[in-house]
Amino acid sequence: MGIWAFAIDDYFADVYKSRRDYTGPKLFVERLAAFMPLDCGATLAPLNSVERSLADAWARSAPPWNPAFGAGCTTPPASSPRAIYGR
């Protein structure tokens, strides 16, 4: 997944930074969750290289989520973006 971070960094710089677009990146990041399904099921059709590579990396490396594993989890881990940024 480390290489994937370089792809997203380059994509953001090329697509959003030059246009000073502040709405596009938020929508882009929100869409990424669709490429990491907990059941490893079907995803949306990728619209760019970042989505395509994330879908591929997820399919190759993420095991299907066991709902029983997370049954006792009521709050996100302290290191999660939701816990850090409150979203």
C-alpha positions as CSV (number, residue, x, y, z in Angstrom):
1,M,0.0,0.0,0.0
2,G,3.0,2.3,0.4
3,I,3.3,2.8,-3.4
4,W,-0.4,3.7,-3.6
5,A,0.3,6.7,-1.4
6,F,2.7,8.1,-4.0
7,A,0.0,7.7,-6.6
8,I,-2.6,9.6,-4.6
9,D,-0.1,12.4,-3.8
10,D,0.7,12.9,-7.5
11,Y,-2.9,12.7,-8.5
12,F,-3.9,15.4,-6.0
13,A,-1.1,17.7,-7.1
14,D,-1.9,17.3,-10.8
15,V,-5.7,17.5,-10.6
16,Y,-6.6,19.7,-7.6
17,K,-3.7,21.9,-6.6
18,S,-3.4,23.8,-9.9
19,R,-7.1,24.6,-10.0
20,R,-7.3,25.5,-6.3
21,D,-10.3,23.2,-6.1
22,Y,-11.4,22.6,-2.5
23,T,-14.6,20.7,-3.1
24,G,-13.3,18.1,-5.5
25,P,-10.7,16.6,-3.1
26,K,-13.4,16.0,-0.4
27,L,-15.7,14.2,-2.8
28,F,-12.7,12.3,-4.2
29,V,-11.7,11.1,-0.7
30,E,-15.3,10.2,0.2
31,R,-15.5,8.1,-2.9
32,L,-12.4,6.0,-2.0
33,A,-14.3,4.1,0.7
34,A,-16.4,2.5,-2.1
35,F,-13.2,0.7,-3.2
36,M,-12.6,-0.8,0.2
37,P,-15.7,-2.9,0.8
38,L,-15.6,-4.8,4.1
39,D,-17.1,-7.9,2.5
40,C,-14.6,-7.7,-0.4
41,G,-17.6,-7.5,-2.7
42,A,-18.2,-5.5,-5.8
43,T,-17.0,-1.9,-6.1
44,L,-17.9,1.1,-8.2
45,A,-16.3,1.4,-11.6
46,P,-13.0,3.3,-11.1
47,L,-12.8,6.7,-12.7
48,N,-9.1,7.3,-12.4
49,S,-5.8,5.5,-11.7
50,V,-5.9,6.0,-7.9
51,E,-9.3,4.3,-7.6
52,R,-8.2,1.6,-10.0
53,S,-5.0,0.9,-8.0
54,L,-6.8,1.0,-4.6
55,A,-9.4,-1.4,-5.8
56,D,-6.7,-3.8,-7.0
57,A,-4.6,-3.5,-3.8
58,W,-7.7,-4.0,-1.7
59,A,-8.8,-7.1,-3.6
60,R,-5.3,-8.6,-3.3
61,S,-4.6,-7.8,0.4
62,A,-7.8,-7.4,2.4
63,P,-9.5,-10.5,3.8
64,P,-13.3,-10.4,4.1
65,W,-14.5,-8.6,7.2
66,N,-15.9,-10.8,9.9
67,P,-18.9,-8.9,11.5
68,A,-18.4,-10.8,14.8
69,F,-14.9,-9.3,15.1
70,G,-16.2,-5.8,15.2
71,A,-19.4,-6.5,17.2
72,G,-17.8,-5.1,20.4
73,C,-16.4,-2.0,18.8
74,T,-18.5,1.0,19.6
75,T,-15.9,3.7,19.1
76,P,-13.2,4.1,16.5
77,P,-9.6,3.4,17.5
78,A,-7.7,6.5,18.8
79,S,-5.6,6.6,15.7
80,S,-8.5,6.6,13.2
81,P,-9.3,9.7,11.2
82,R,-12.7,9.9,12.8
83,A,-11.2,10.0,16.3
84,I,-8.5,12.5,15.3
85,Y,-10.7,14.9,13.2
86,G,-14.1,14.2,14.8
87,R,-15.7,13.2,11.5
